[in-house]
Amino acid sequence: MTSDSSCQTKITYIDTPWGEEAVCKKCGTEVFWSDCYACDEGHSHHDCGEDTCCCLNPEPNVKCDICNGDGGWWVCTFCDSSHTTKKGDEE
């Protein structure tokens, strides 16, 4: 997986009877959202800047370096099955 913009699955939205649907801009087939395996909604871990964290409820606050903080990527099973892009990225 990569976050290089030259390799990203570009998506566009089309209107269907069931609402808007994301499709691959290159081939027009349906795409699906794949959650990032290394984070939870774009944040990978907690870092408050202290050597010994004493936060009562440490929530993840460091942007994931796998998905660039997007929480996952769009996957086109027809033409770009291994490429990534953030949710809502369109040209």
PyMOL Python script that loads the backbone (N, CA, C, O; Angstrom):
from pymol import cmd

cmd.read_pdbstr("""\
ATOM      1  N   MET A   1       0.832  -1.177   0.000  1.00  0.00           N
ATOM      2  CA  MET A   1       0.000   0.000   0.000  1.00  0.00           C
ATOM      3  C   MET A   1       0.875   1.238   0.000  1.00  0.00           C
ATOM      4  O   MET A   1       1.944   1.289   0.608  1.00  0.00           O
ATOM      5  N   THR A   2       0.383   2.207  -0.693  1.00  0.00           N
ATOM      6  CA  THR A   2       1.161   3.428  -0.825  1.00  0.00           C
ATOM      7  C   THR A   2       0.263   4.633  -0.750  1.00  0.00           C
ATOM      8  O   THR A   2      -0.934   4.545  -1.022  1.00  0.00           O
ATOM      9  N   SER A   3       0.830   5.749  -0.384  1.00  0.00           N
ATOM     10  CA  SER A   3       0.044   6.972  -0.360  1.00  0.00           C
ATOM     11  C   SER A   3       0.518   7.929  -1.449  1.00  0.00           C
ATOM     12  O   SER A   3       0.131   9.098  -1.457  1.00  0.00           O
ATOM     13  N   ASP A   4       1.356   7.439  -2.373  1.00  0.00           N
ATOM     14  CA  ASP A   4       1.831   8.236  -3.481  1.00  0.00           C
ATOM     15  C   ASP A   4       0.642   8.603  -4.363  1.00  0.00           C
ATOM     16  O   ASP A   4      -0.077   7.723  -4.834  1.00  0.00           O
ATOM     17  N   SER A   5       0.435   9.892  -4.585  1.00  0.00           N
ATOM     18  CA  SER A   5      -0.760  10.336  -5.299  1.00  0.00           C
ATOM     19  C   SER A   5      -0.803   9.836  -6.735  1.00  0.00           C
ATOM     20  O   SER A   5      -1.887   9.771  -7.315  1.00  0.00           O
ATOM     21  N   SER A   6       0.339   9.478  -7.338  1.00  0.00           N
ATOM     22  CA  SER A   6       0.337   8.973  -8.702  1.00  0.00           C
ATOM     23  C   SER A   6      -0.244   7.557  -8.784  1.00  0.00           C
ATOM     24  O   SER A   6      -0.601   7.107  -9.872  1.00  0.00           O
ATOM     25  N   CYS A   7      -0.344   6.858  -7.668  1.00  0.00           N
ATOM     26  CA  CYS A   7      -0.837   5.478  -7.652  1.00  0.00           C
ATOM     27  C   CYS A   7      -2.220   5.359  -7.023  1.00  0.00           C
ATOM     28  O   CYS A   7      -2.705   4.243  -6.838  1.00  0.00           O
ATOM     29  N   GLN A   8      -2.854   6.445  -6.695  1.00  0.00           N
ATOM     30  CA  GLN A   8      -4.102   6.376  -5.953  1.00  0.00           C
ATOM     31  C   GLN A   8      -5.289   6.051  -6.843  1.00  0.00           C
ATOM     32  O   GLN A   8      -5.363   6.482  -7.993  1.00  0.00           O
ATOM     33  N   THR A   9      -6.215   5.283  -6.287  1.00  0.00           N
ATOM     34  CA  THR A   9      -7.474   5.029  -6.963  1.00  0.00           C
ATOM     35  C   THR A   9      -8.279   6.311  -6.917  1.00  0.00           C
ATOM     36  O   THR A   9      -8.714   6.737  -5.848  1.00  0.00           O
ATOM     37  N   LYS A  10      -8.475   6.919  -8.051  1.00  0.00           N
ATOM     38  CA  LYS A  10      -9.270   8.136  -8.119  1.00  0.00           C
ATOM     39  C   LYS A  10     -10.739   7.725  -8.180  1.00  0.00           C
ATOM     40  O   LYS A  10     -11.109   6.816  -8.923  1.00  0.00           O
ATOM     41  N   ILE A  11     -11.559   8.395  -7.399  1.00  0.00           N
ATOM     42  CA  ILE A  11     -12.966   8.033  -7.375  1.00  0.00           C
ATOM     43  C   ILE A  11     -13.822   9.226  -7.784  1.00  0.00           C
ATOM     44  O   ILE A  11     -13.398  10.381  -7.739  1.00  0.00           O
ATOM     45  N   THR A  12     -15.015   8.901  -8.174  1.00  0.00           N
ATOM     46  CA  THR A  12     -16.026   9.906  -8.441  1.00  0.00           C
ATOM     47  C   THR A  12     -17.338   9.344  -7.913  1.00  0.00           C
ATOM     48  O   THR A  12     -17.438   8.147  -7.641  1.00  0.00           O
ATOM     49  N   TYR A  13     -18.318  10.178  -7.770  1.00  0.00           N
ATOM     50  CA  TYR A  13     -19.616   9.744  -7.247  1.00  0.00           C
ATOM     51  C   TYR A  13     -20.666   9.842  -8.340  1.00  0.00           C
ATOM     52  O   TYR A  13     -20.705  10.809  -9.101  1.00  0.00           O
ATOM     53  N   ILE A  14     -21.526   8.815  -8.407  1.00  0.00           N
ATOM     54  CA  ILE A  14     -22.642   8.836  -9.345  1.00  0.00           C
ATOM     55  C   ILE A  14     -23.941   8.719  -8.552  1.00  0.00           C
ATOM     56  O   ILE A  14     -23.974   8.123  -7.475  1.00  0.00           O
ATOM     57  N   ASP A  15     -25.000   9.289  -9.095  1.00  0.00           N
ATOM     58  CA  ASP A  15     -26.316   9.181  -8.465  1.00  0.00           C
ATOM     59  C   ASP A  15     -26.979   7.887  -8.913  1.00  0.00           C
ATOM     60  O   ASP A  15     -27.011   7.572 -10.103  1.00  0.00           O
ATOM     61  N   THR A  16     -27.504   7.148  -7.954  1.00  0.00           N
ATOM     62  CA  THR A  16     -28.235   5.919  -8.227  1.00  0.00           C
ATOM     63  C   THR A  16     -29.594   6.025  -7.528  1.00  0.00           C
ATOM     64  O   THR A  16     -29.803   6.939  -6.730  1.00  0.00           O
ATOM     65  N   PRO A  17     -30.504   5.120  -7.809  1.00  0.00           N
ATOM     66  CA  PRO A  17     -31.786   5.139  -7.095  1.00  0.00           C
ATOM     67  C   PRO A  17     -31.634   4.956  -5.585  1.00  0.00           C
ATOM     68  O   PRO A  17     -32.551   5.273  -4.827  1.00  0.00           O
ATOM     69  N   TRP A  18     -30.478   4.445  -5.144  1.00  0.00           N
ATOM     70  CA  TRP A  18     -30.227   4.192  -3.725  1.00  0.00           C
ATOM     71  C   TRP A  18     -29.368   5.276  -3.089  1.00  0.00           C
ATOM     72  O   TRP A  18     -29.003   5.160  -1.919  1.00  0.00           O
ATOM     73  N   GLY A  19     -29.040   6.317  -3.826  1.00  0.00           N
ATOM     74  CA  GLY A  19     -28.197   7.401  -3.322  1.00  0.00           C
ATOM     75  C   GLY A  19     -26.897   7.492  -4.097  1.00  0.00           C
ATOM     76  O   GLY A  19     -26.744   6.861  -5.143  1.00  0.00           O
ATOM     77  N   GLU A  20     -25.959   8.279  -3.583  1.00  0.00           N
ATOM     78  CA  GLU A  20     -24.663   8.410  -4.246  1.00  0.00           C
ATOM     79  C   GLU A  20     -23.831   7.156  -4.049  1.00  0.00           C
ATOM     80  O   GLU A  20     -23.854   6.540  -2.983  1.00  0.00           O
ATOM     81  N   GLU A  21     -23.095   6.785  -5.092  1.00  0.00           N
ATOM     82  CA  GLU A  21     -22.241   5.613  -5.026  1.00  0.00           C
ATOM     83  C   GLU A  21     -20.862   5.975  -5.560  1.00  0.00           C
ATOM     84  O   GLU A  21     -20.742   6.646  -6.585  1.00  0.00           O
ATOM     85  N   ALA A  22     -19.821   5.527  -4.859  1.00  0.00           N
ATOM     86  CA  ALA A  22     -18.454   5.788  -5.287  1.00  0.00           C
ATOM     87  C   ALA A  22     -18.060   4.788  -6.365  1.00  0.00           C
ATOM     88  O   ALA A  22     -18.294   3.587  -6.231  1.00  0.00           O
ATOM     89  N   VAL A  23     -17.458   5.300  -7.438  1.00  0.00           N
ATOM     90  CA  VAL A  23     -16.974   4.444  -8.516  1.00  0.00           C
ATOM     91  C   VAL A  23     -15.564   4.866  -8.897  1.00  0.00           C
ATOM     92  O   VAL A  23     -15.157   6.002  -8.655  1.00  0.00           O
ATOM     93  N   CYS A  24     -14.827   3.944  -9.491  1.00  0.00           N
ATOM     94  CA  CYS A  24     -13.469   4.215  -9.955  1.00  0.00           C
ATOM     95  C   CYS A  24     -13.540   5.173 -11.141  1.00  0.00           C
ATOM     96  O   CYS A  24     -14.286   4.946 -12.094  1.00  0.00           O
ATOM     97  N   LYS A  25     -12.766   6.228 -11.070  1.00  0.00           N
ATOM     98  CA  LYS A  25     -12.773   7.213 -12.147  1.00  0.00           C
ATOM     99  C   LYS A  25     -12.107   6.660 -13.401  1.00  0.00           C
ATOM    100  O   LYS A  25     -12.413   7.108 -14.506  1.00  0.00           O
ATOM    101  N   LYS A  26     -11.209   5.700 -13.253  1.00  0.00           N
ATOM    102  CA  LYS A  26     -10.476   5.142 -14.392  1.00  0.00           C
ATOM    103  C   LYS A  26     -11.325   4.168 -15.202  1.00  0.00           C
ATOM    104  O   LYS A  26     -11.375   4.256 -16.428  1.00  0.00           O
ATOM    105  N   CYS A  27     -11.998   3.231 -14.511  1.00  0.00           N
ATOM    106  CA  CYS A  27     -12.729   2.188 -15.238  1.00  0.00           C
ATOM    107  C   CYS A  27     -14.243   2.222 -15.028  1.00  0.00           C
ATOM    108  O   CYS A  27     -14.978   1.553 -15.753  1.00  0.00           O
ATOM    109  N   GLY A  28     -14.718   2.995 -14.043  1.00  0.00           N
ATOM    110  CA  GLY A  28     -16.155   3.135 -13.819  1.00  0.00           C
ATOM    111  C   GLY A  28     -16.796   2.035 -12.994  1.00  0.00           C
ATOM    112  O   GLY A  28     -18.016   2.030 -12.828  1.00  0.00           O
ATOM    113  N   THR A  29     -16.011   1.106 -12.473  1.00  0.00           N
ATOM    114  CA  THR A  29     -16.597   0.037 -11.667  1.00  0.00           C
ATOM    115  C   THR A  29     -16.713   0.466 -10.215  1.00  0.00           C
ATOM    116  O   THR A  29     -16.086   1.433  -9.782  1.00  0.00           O
ATOM    117  N   GLU A  30     -17.517  -0.265  -9.483  1.00  0.00           N
ATOM    118  CA  GLU A  30     -17.750   0.036  -8.072  1.00  0.00           C
ATOM    119  C   GLU A  30     -16.474  -0.154  -7.260  1.00  0.00           C
ATOM    120  O   GLU A  30     -15.697  -1.074  -7.519  1.00  0.00           O
ATOM    121  N   VAL A  31     -16.263   0.713  -6.285  1.00  0.00           N
ATOM    122  CA  VAL A  31     -15.125   0.603  -5.384  1.00  0.00           C
ATOM    123  C   VAL A  31     -15.649   0.365  -3.974  1.00  0.00           C
ATOM    124  O   VAL A  31     -16.808   0.652  -3.675  1.00  0.00           O
ATOM    125  N   PHE A  32     -14.792  -0.159  -3.119  1.00  0.00           N
ATOM    126  CA  PHE A  32     -15.201  -0.338  -1.724  1.00  0.00           C
ATOM    127  C   PHE A  32     -14.141   0.243  -0.811  1.00  0.00           C
ATOM    128  O   PHE A  32     -12.972   0.349  -1.183  1.00  0.00           O
ATOM    129  N   TRP A  33     -14.561   0.618   0.389  1.00  0.00           N
ATOM    130  CA  TRP A  33     -13.689   1.211   1.389  1.00  0.00           C
ATOM    131  C   TRP A  33     -13.062   0.111   2.223  1.00  0.00           C
ATOM    132  O   TRP A  33     -13.767  -0.742   2.763  1.00  0.00           O
ATOM    133  N   SER A  34     -11.746   0.126   2.332  1.00  0.00           N
ATOM    134  CA  SER A  34     -11.021  -0.839   3.144  1.00  0.00           C
ATOM    135  C   SER A  34     -10.409  -0.106   4.333  1.00  0.00           C
ATOM    136  O   SER A  34      -9.614   0.816   4.151  1.00  0.00           O
ATOM    137  N   ASP A  35     -10.773  -0.508   5.543  1.00  0.00           N
ATOM    138  CA  ASP A  35     -10.230   0.131   6.744  1.00  0.00           C
ATOM    139  C   ASP A  35      -8.749  -0.180   6.886  1.00  0.00           C
ATOM    140  O   ASP A  35      -8.292  -1.266   6.529  1.00  0.00           O
ATOM    141  N   CYS A  36      -8.016   0.768   7.404  1.00  0.00           N
ATOM    142  CA  CYS A  36      -6.581   0.602   7.642  1.00  0.00           C
ATOM    143  C   CYS A  36      -6.364  -0.424   8.753  1.00  0.00           C
ATOM    144  O   CYS A  36      -7.064  -0.415   9.765  1.00  0.00           O
ATOM    145  N   TYR A  37      -5.401  -1.292   8.554  1.00  0.00           N
ATOM    146  CA  TYR A  37      -5.099  -2.330   9.528  1.00  0.00           C
ATOM    147  C   TYR A  37      -4.260  -1.830  10.697  1.00  0.00           C
ATOM    148  O   TYR A  37      -4.145  -2.519  11.710  1.00  0.00           O
ATOM    149  N   ALA A  38      -3.666  -0.631  10.570  1.00  0.00           N
ATOM    150  CA  ALA A  38      -2.717  -0.169  11.571  1.00  0.00           C
ATOM    151  C   ALA A  38      -3.260   0.904  12.507  1.00  0.00           C
ATOM    152  O   ALA A  38      -2.542   1.363  13.395  1.00  0.00           O
ATOM    153  N   CYS A  39      -4.508   1.309  12.325  1.00  0.00           N
ATOM    154  CA  CYS A  39      -4.999   2.410  13.145  1.00  0.00           C
ATOM    155  C   CYS A  39      -6.493   2.290  13.429  1.00  0.00           C
ATOM    156  O   CYS A  39      -7.168   1.367  12.975  1.00  0.00           O
ATOM    157  N   ASP A  40      -6.971   3.245  14.185  1.00  0.00           N
ATOM    158  CA  ASP A  40      -8.391   3.348  14.491  1.00  0.00           C
ATOM    159  C   ASP A  40      -8.846   4.728  14.048  1.00  0.00           C
ATOM    160  O   ASP A  40      -8.581   5.716  14.732  1.00  0.00           O
ATOM    161  N   GLU A  41      -9.521   4.807  12.925  1.00  0.00           N
ATOM    162  CA  GLU A  41     -10.040   6.053  12.372  1.00  0.00           C
ATOM    163  C   GLU A  41      -8.949   7.102  12.113  1.00  0.00           C
ATOM    164  O   GLU A  41      -9.167   8.294  12.330  1.00  0.00           O
ATOM    165  N   GLY A  42      -7.783   6.655  11.652  1.00  0.00           N
ATOM    166  CA  GLY A  42      -6.737   7.583  11.250  1.00  0.00           C
ATOM    167  C   GLY A  42      -5.685   7.910  12.285  1.00  0.00           C
ATOM    168  O   GLY A  42      -4.716   8.603  11.975  1.00  0.00           O
ATOM    169  N   HIS A  43      -5.848   7.431  13.511  1.00  0.00           N
ATOM    170  CA  HIS A  43      -4.864   7.687  14.569  1.00  0.00           C
ATOM    171  C   HIS A  43      -4.322   6.364  15.077  1.00  0.00           C
ATOM    172  O   HIS A  43      -5.087   5.461  15.415  1.00  0.00           O
ATOM    173  N   SER A  44      -2.984   6.249  15.133  1.00  0.00           N
ATOM    174  CA  SER A  44      -2.381   4.962  15.453  1.00  0.00           C
ATOM    175  C   SER A  44      -2.091   4.751  16.938  1.00  0.00           C
ATOM    176  O   SER A  44      -2.196   3.627  17.429  1.00  0.00           O
ATOM    177  N   HIS A  45      -1.729   5.805  17.657  1.00  0.00           N
ATOM    178  CA  HIS A  45      -1.421   5.633  19.080  1.00  0.00           C
ATOM    179  C   HIS A  45      -1.470   6.982  19.799  1.00  0.00           C
ATOM    180  O   HIS A  45      -1.689   8.022  19.179  1.00  0.00           O
ATOM    181  N   HIS A  46      -1.265   6.943  21.095  1.00  0.00           N
ATOM    182  CA  HIS A  46      -1.314   8.149  21.934  1.00  0.00           C
ATOM    183  C   HIS A  46       0.107   8.627  22.226  1.00  0.00           C
ATOM    184  O   HIS A  46       0.984   7.837  22.575  1.00  0.00           O
ATOM    185  N   ASP A  47       0.314   9.928  22.076  1.00  0.00           N
ATOM    186  CA  ASP A  47       1.598  10.524  22.432  1.00  0.00           C
ATOM    187  C   ASP A  47       1.326  11.923  22.969  1.00  0.00           C
ATOM    188  O   ASP A  47       1.001  12.839  22.214  1.00  0.00           O
ATOM    189  N   CYS A  48       1.464  12.073  24.279  1.00  0.00           N
ATOM    190  CA  CYS A  48       1.211  13.375  24.900  1.00  0.00           C
ATOM    191  C   CYS A  48       2.492  14.172  25.096  1.00  0.00           C
ATOM    192  O   CYS A  48       2.452  15.298  25.592  1.00  0.00           O
ATOM    193  N   GLY A  49       3.642  13.590  24.705  1.00  0.00           N
ATOM    194  CA  GLY A  49       4.902  14.297  24.834  1.00  0.00           C
ATOM    195  C   GLY A  49       5.644  14.029  26.125  1.00  0.00           C
ATOM    196  O   GLY A  49       6.771  14.494  26.297  1.00  0.00           O
ATOM    197  N   GLU A  50       5.041  13.292  27.028  1.00  0.00           N
ATOM    198  CA  GLU A  50       5.679  12.968  28.307  1.00  0.00           C
ATOM    199  C   GLU A  50       6.327  11.586  28.220  1.00  0.00           C
ATOM    200  O   GLU A  50       5.825  10.706  27.521  1.00  0.00           O
ATOM    201  N   ASP A  51       7.441  11.395  28.930  1.00  0.00           N
ATOM    202  CA  ASP A  51       8.092  10.087  28.951  1.00  0.00           C
ATOM    203  C   ASP A  51       7.223   9.042  29.632  1.00  0.00           C
ATOM    204  O   ASP A  51       7.146   7.900  29.178  1.00  0.00           O
ATOM    205  N   THR A  52       6.582   9.424  30.699  1.00  0.00           N
ATOM    206  CA  THR A  52       5.652   8.535  31.385  1.00  0.00           C
ATOM    207  C   THR A  52       4.279   9.201  31.358  1.00  0.00           C
ATOM    208  O   THR A  52       4.029  10.168  32.078  1.00  0.00           O
ATOM    209  N   CYS A  53       3.414   8.678  30.533  1.00  0.00           N
ATOM    210  CA  CYS A  53       2.090   9.272  30.336  1.00  0.00           C
ATOM    211  C   CYS A  53       1.227   9.074  31.584  1.00  0.00           C
ATOM    212  O   CYS A  53       1.107   7.964  32.101  1.00  0.00           O
ATOM    213  N   CYS A  54       0.636  10.158  32.051  1.00  0.00           N
ATOM    214  CA  CYS A  54      -0.249  10.068  33.201  1.00  0.00           C
ATOM    215  C   CYS A  54      -1.670  10.507  32.827  1.00  0.00           C
ATOM    216  O   CYS A  54      -2.463  10.863  33.698  1.00  0.00           O
ATOM    217  N   CYS A  55      -1.981  10.479  31.539  1.00  0.00           N
ATOM    218  CA  CYS A  55      -3.318  10.853  31.083  1.00  0.00           C
ATOM    219  C   CYS A  55      -4.335   9.844  31.611  1.00  0.00           C
ATOM    220  O   CYS A  55      -4.081   8.639  31.601  1.00  0.00           O
ATOM    221  N   LEU A  56      -5.475  10.331  32.067  1.00  0.00           N
ATOM    222  CA  LEU A  56      -6.499   9.438  32.604  1.00  0.00           C
ATOM    223  C   LEU A  56      -7.141   8.587  31.517  1.00  0.00           C
ATOM    224  O   LEU A  56      -7.401   7.402  31.725  1.00  0.00           O
ATOM    225  N   ASN A  57      -7.397   9.186  30.360  1.00  0.00           N
ATOM    226  CA  ASN A  57      -8.003   8.471  29.238  1.00  0.00           C
ATOM    227  C   ASN A  57      -7.192   8.749  27.975  1.00  0.00           C
ATOM    228  O   ASN A  57      -7.599   9.568  27.150  1.00  0.00           O
ATOM    229  N   PRO A  58      -6.058   8.082  27.813  1.00  0.00           N
ATOM    230  CA  PRO A  58      -5.220   8.360  26.647  1.00  0.00           C
ATOM    231  C   PRO A  58      -5.879   7.875  25.354  1.00  0.00           C
ATOM    232  O   PRO A  58      -6.007   6.672  25.125  1.00  0.00           O
ATOM    233  N   GLU A  59      -6.286   8.812  24.526  1.00  0.00           N
ATOM    234  CA  GLU A  59      -6.882   8.481  23.241  1.00  0.00           C
ATOM    235  C   GLU A  59      -5.818   8.620  22.163  1.00  0.00           C
ATOM    236  O   GLU A  59      -4.941   9.477  22.267  1.00  0.00           O
ATOM    237  N   PRO A  60      -5.886   7.791  21.132  1.00  0.00           N
ATOM    238  CA  PRO A  60      -4.923   7.914  20.037  1.00  0.00           C
ATOM    239  C   PRO A  60      -4.970   9.328  19.447  1.00  0.00           C
ATOM    240  O   PRO A  60      -6.046   9.841  19.139  1.00  0.00           O
ATOM    241  N   ASN A  61      -3.804   9.952  19.293  1.00  0.00           N
ATOM    242  CA  ASN A  61      -3.756  11.304  18.745  1.00  0.00           C
ATOM    243  C   ASN A  61      -2.646  11.489  17.722  1.00  0.00           C
ATOM    244  O   ASN A  61      -2.389  12.613  17.292  1.00  0.00           O
ATOM    245  N   VAL A  62      -1.979  10.398  17.323  1.00  0.00           N
ATOM    246  CA  VAL A  62      -0.907  10.472  16.343  1.00  0.00           C
ATOM    247  C   VAL A  62      -1.429   9.965  15.003  1.00  0.00           C
ATOM    248  O   VAL A  62      -1.944   8.850  14.915  1.00  0.00           O
ATOM    249  N   LYS A  63      -1.296  10.785  13.960  1.00  0.00           N
ATOM    250  CA  LYS A  63      -1.778  10.434  12.629  1.00  0.00           C
ATOM    251  C   LYS A  63      -1.075   9.175  12.124  1.00  0.00           C
ATOM    252  O   LYS A  63       0.149   9.061  12.204  1.00  0.00           O
ATOM    253  N   CYS A  64      -1.851   8.246  11.612  1.00  0.00           N
ATOM    254  CA  CYS A  64      -1.330   6.978  11.104  1.00  0.00           C
ATOM    255  C   CYS A  64      -0.442   7.217   9.884  1.00  0.00           C
ATOM    256  O   CYS A  64      -0.807   7.980   8.989  1.00  0.00           O
ATOM    257  N   ASP A  65       0.719   6.569   9.848  1.00  0.00           N
ATOM    258  CA  ASP A  65       1.610   6.733   8.708  1.00  0.00           C
ATOM    259  C   ASP A  65       1.330   5.744   7.580  1.00  0.00           C
ATOM    260  O   ASP A  65       1.926   5.862   6.509  1.00  0.00           O
ATOM    261  N   ILE A  66       0.452   4.786   7.786  1.00  0.00           N
ATOM    262  CA  ILE A  66       0.082   3.851   6.724  1.00  0.00           C
ATOM    263  C   ILE A  66      -0.978   4.464   5.812  1.00  0.00           C
ATOM    264  O   ILE A  66      -0.853   4.406   4.589  1.00  0.00           O
ATOM    265  N   CYS A  67      -2.017   5.049   6.399  1.00  0.00           N
ATOM    266  CA  CYS A  67      -3.119   5.617   5.610  1.00  0.00           C
ATOM    267  C   CYS A  67      -3.106   7.141   5.596  1.00  0.00           C
ATOM    268  O   CYS A  67      -4.036   7.755   5.075  1.00  0.00           O
ATOM    269  N   ASN A  68      -2.088   7.752   6.148  1.00  0.00           N
ATOM    270  CA  ASN A  68      -1.971   9.215   6.237  1.00  0.00           C
ATOM    271  C   ASN A  68      -3.121   9.859   6.997  1.00  0.00           C
ATOM    272  O   ASN A  68      -3.532  10.979   6.692  1.00  0.00           O
ATOM    273  N   GLY A  69      -3.634   9.141   7.986  1.00  0.00           N
ATOM    274  CA  GLY A  69      -4.692   9.688   8.825  1.00  0.00           C
ATOM    275  C   GLY A  69      -6.082   9.610   8.239  1.00  0.00           C
ATOM    276  O   GLY A  69      -7.016  10.199   8.783  1.00  0.00           O
ATOM    277  N   ASP A  70      -6.241   8.887   7.130  1.00  0.00           N
ATOM    278  CA  ASP A  70      -7.543   8.780   6.477  1.00  0.00           C
ATOM    279  C   ASP A  70      -8.399   7.647   7.013  1.00  0.00           C
ATOM    280  O   ASP A  70      -9.609   7.633   6.785  1.00  0.00           O
ATOM    281  N   GLY A  71      -7.806   6.707   7.713  1.00  0.00           N
ATOM    282  CA  GLY A  71      -8.554   5.588   8.271  1.00  0.00           C
ATOM    283  C   GLY A  71      -8.719   4.416   7.326  1.00  0.00           C
ATOM    284  O   GLY A  71      -9.289   3.394   7.707  1.00  0.00           O
ATOM    285  N   GLY A  72      -8.234   4.542   6.104  1.00  0.00           N
ATOM    286  CA  GLY A  72      -8.340   3.466   5.121  1.00  0.00           C
ATOM    287  C   GLY A  72      -8.158   4.000   3.720  1.00  0.00           C
ATOM    288  O   GLY A  72      -7.579   5.067   3.517  1.00  0.00           O
ATOM    289  N   TRP A  73      -8.665   3.239   2.740  1.00  0.00           N
ATOM    290  CA  TRP A  73      -8.498   3.630   1.346  1.00  0.00           C
ATOM    291  C   TRP A  73      -9.571   2.979   0.492  1.00  0.00           C
ATOM    292  O   TRP A  73     -10.167   1.969   0.868  1.00  0.00           O
ATOM    293  N   TRP A  74      -9.802   3.584  -0.668  1.00  0.00           N
ATOM    294  CA  TRP A  74     -10.734   3.027  -1.647  1.00  0.00           C
ATOM    295  C   TRP A  74     -10.002   1.959  -2.445  1.00  0.00           C
ATOM    296  O   TRP A  74      -8.830   2.126  -2.781  1.00  0.00           O
ATOM    297  N   VAL A  75     -10.689   0.864  -2.748  1.00  0.00           N
ATOM    298  CA  VAL A  75     -10.097  -0.222  -3.530  1.00  0.00           C
ATOM    299  C   VAL A  75     -10.983  -0.512  -4.727  1.00  0.00           C
ATOM    300  O   VAL A  75     -12.188  -0.723  -4.591  1.00  0.00           O
ATOM    301  N   CYS A  76     -10.370  -0.518  -5.897  1.00  0.00           N
ATOM    302  CA  CYS A  76     -11.058  -0.926  -7.125  1.00  0.00           C
ATOM    303  C   CYS A  76     -10.596  -2.342  -7.432  1.00  0.00           C
ATOM    304  O   CYS A  76      -9.409  -2.567  -7.670  1.00  0.00           O
ATOM    305  N   THR A  77     -11.510  -3.290  -7.428  1.00  0.00           N
ATOM    306  CA  THR A  77     -11.133  -4.684  -7.644  1.00  0.00           C
ATOM    307  C   THR A  77     -10.844  -4.983  -9.099  1.00  0.00           C
ATOM    308  O   THR A  77     -10.320  -6.051  -9.414  1.00  0.00           O
ATOM    309  N   PHE A  78     -11.174  -4.063  -9.997  1.00  0.00           N
ATOM    310  CA  PHE A  78     -10.956  -4.311 -11.421  1.00  0.00           C
ATOM    311  C   PHE A  78      -9.595  -3.826 -11.905  1.00  0.00           C
ATOM    312  O   PHE A  78      -8.887  -4.565 -12.589  1.00  0.00           O
ATOM    313  N   CYS A  79      -9.214  -2.581 -11.557  1.00  0.00           N
ATOM    314  CA  CYS A  79      -7.991  -2.036 -12.151  1.00  0.00           C
ATOM    315  C   CYS A  79      -6.909  -1.608 -11.163  1.00  0.00           C
ATOM    316  O   CYS A  79      -5.737  -1.577 -11.538  1.00  0.00           O
ATOM    317  N   ASP A  80      -7.246  -1.283  -9.938  1.00  0.00           N
ATOM    318  CA  ASP A  80      -6.255  -0.755  -8.993  1.00  0.00           C
ATOM    319  C   ASP A  80      -6.384  -1.392  -7.626  1.00  0.00           C
ATOM    320  O   ASP A  80      -6.483  -0.671  -6.633  1.00  0.00           O
ATOM    321  N   SER A  81      -6.386  -2.680  -7.532  1.00  0.00           N
ATOM    322  CA  SER A  81      -6.712  -3.325  -6.270  1.00  0.00           C
ATOM    323  C   SER A  81      -5.747  -3.046  -5.131  1.00  0.00           C
ATOM    324  O   SER A  81      -6.111  -3.259  -3.975  1.00  0.00           O
ATOM    325  N   SER A  82      -4.530  -2.579  -5.400  1.00  0.00           N
ATOM    326  CA  SER A  82      -3.588  -2.369  -4.305  1.00  0.00           C
ATOM    327  C   SER A  82      -3.288  -0.901  -4.042  1.00  0.00           C
ATOM    328  O   SER A  82      -2.378  -0.600  -3.269  1.00  0.00           O
ATOM    329  N   HIS A  83      -4.011   0.011  -4.647  1.00  0.00           N
ATOM    330  CA  HIS A  83      -3.708   1.423  -4.491  1.00  0.00           C
ATOM    331  C   HIS A  83      -4.607   2.072  -3.456  1.00  0.00           C
ATOM    332  O   HIS A  83      -5.672   1.552  -3.124  1.00  0.00           O
ATOM    333  N   THR A  84      -4.163   3.223  -2.948  1.00  0.00           N
ATOM    334  CA  THR A  84      -4.878   3.854  -1.851  1.00  0.00           C
ATOM    335  C   THR A  84      -5.254   5.288  -2.154  1.00  0.00           C
ATOM    336  O   THR A  84      -4.611   5.951  -2.968  1.00  0.00           O
ATOM    337  N   THR A  85      -6.279   5.755  -1.507  1.00  0.00           N
ATOM    338  CA  THR A  85      -6.655   7.159  -1.526  1.00  0.00           C
ATOM    339  C   THR A  85      -7.566   7.420  -0.336  1.00  0.00           C
ATOM    340  O   THR A  85      -8.186   6.494   0.186  1.00  0.00           O
ATOM    341  N   LYS A  86      -7.650   8.649   0.090  1.00  0.00           N
ATOM    342  CA  LYS A  86      -8.496   8.940   1.234  1.00  0.00           C
ATOM    343  C   LYS A  86      -9.963   8.994   0.843  1.00  0.00           C
ATOM    344  O   LYS A  86     -10.295   9.195  -0.326  1.00  0.00           O
ATOM    345  N   LYS A  87     -10.816   8.820   1.801  1.00  0.00           N
ATOM    346  CA  LYS A  87     -12.250   8.839   1.580  1.00  0.00           C
ATOM    347  C   LYS A  87     -12.672  10.207   1.067  1.00  0.00           C
ATOM    348  O   LYS A  87     -12.348  11.224   1.681  1.00  0.00           O
ATOM    349  N   GLY A  88     -13.394  10.247  -0.052  1.00  0.00           N
ATOM    350  CA  GLY A  88     -13.875  11.500  -0.585  1.00  0.00           C
ATOM    351  C   GLY A  88     -12.928  12.180  -1.560  1.00  0.00           C
ATOM    352  O   GLY A  88     -13.251  13.250  -2.075  1.00  0.00           O
ATOM    353  N   ASP A  89     -11.751  11.581  -1.832  1.00  0.00           N
ATOM    354  CA  ASP A  89     -10.805  12.195  -2.765  1.00  0.00           C
ATOM    355  C   ASP A  89     -11.338  12.017  -4.173  1.00  0.00           C
ATOM    356  O   ASP A  89     -11.613  10.898  -4.606  1.00  0.00           O
ATOM    357  N   GLU A  90     -11.480  13.107  -4.876  1.00  0.00           N
ATOM    358  CA  GLU A  90     -11.973  13.035  -6.240  1.00  0.00           C
ATOM    359  C   GLU A  90     -11.340  14.141  -7.048  1.00  0.00           C
ATOM    360  O   GLU A  90     -10.939  15.174  -6.512  1.00  0.00           O
ATOM    361  N   GLU A  91     -11.256  13.913  -8.343  1.00  0.00           N
ATOM    362  CA  GLU A  91     -10.689  14.920  -9.240  1.00  0.00           C
ATOM    363  C   GLU A  91     -11.739  15.464 -10.147  1.00  0.00           C
ATOM    364  O   GLU A  91     -11.452  16.327 -10.976  1.00  0.00           O
TER     365      GLU A  91
END
""", "prot")
cmd.dss("prot")
cmd.show_as("cartoon", "prot")
cmd.util.cbc("prot")
cmd.orient("prot")
